[in-house]
Amino acid sequence: MVLTRFVSGEDTSLAAANSLEVLLDEAYPDDELVQSAVVKLASYRPGGGQFLFDTPEIQRRLLRIRDYLSHRT
């Protein structure tokens, strides 16, 4: 799964982030927490930068999303 590979550090590429952005957006269009992660993924760059999120920040956010979704009924 793309999310597992991203949070493990196996694949933190922009392509992986873009895939996650689309998958999460389409699967949970009405979930505010997930949509917040989608916005962050859209602003992801591996090295970060002004107004951008770096790899550790996105990994932390995705771990929270994974936990949240695993407990969602």
N, C-alpha and C positions, 0 to 999 in steps of 0.2 A: 504494500500500500504506500502511496506517495507520502502521506502524512507520517507514517512510521519511519520511512527513509529520511525525511526531512528532519524530524526531531532527533533522530539518532546521529545526524551529521553525515550520513552516507550520501545524501544528495540534497544540497542546499542551493542548487542552481536557481537562476531566475525562471527557467522553464518549469522546474518543480513547483516553485511558488505560484507561477501563473496557472498551472494545472489545479493546484489546491484552491486557488481563488475561484476559479470557474466551478469546480466540483462543489465546494461549500455554498457558493452563491446559488447554484441551481437546486441543491438538495434542501437548503434551509433559507428560502427567500424572506420568510417572515420572522425569523429568529434574530432578535437584536444583538445578542452576544456573538452569534456566529457572523452576523453582518459586520460587526465591529472588527472581527478578525479578517474578514474579506477586504475591508478598507486598508487595514495594516498590510496585508499581503500585496495590495496594489501599490503600496509605497515602500516595498522591500527592495533593498540593494545589499548584496553580501557585505560590503564595507560600510554601509550606512551613508551618512551625509546629512546635509541640512534638509530638514523636513522628510527624511527617509528613516526607515527602520532597518537595523542590522540583523545579522543571523541570530545572535543570542536572544534578542528581543522577540523575534518571530518564533523561535523555538519555544520560548517560555509561553507565549500566547497560544501556540498550537498544543502544547501539553495541557493547558487549561481547557481548551476546546475539546481535546480528546477525552479528558476526564468528564467534562460536562456532558458530552454526547453519550458517553458510556452509561451515565446515570439517568439519562432522559428517558421517559416512558412514552 
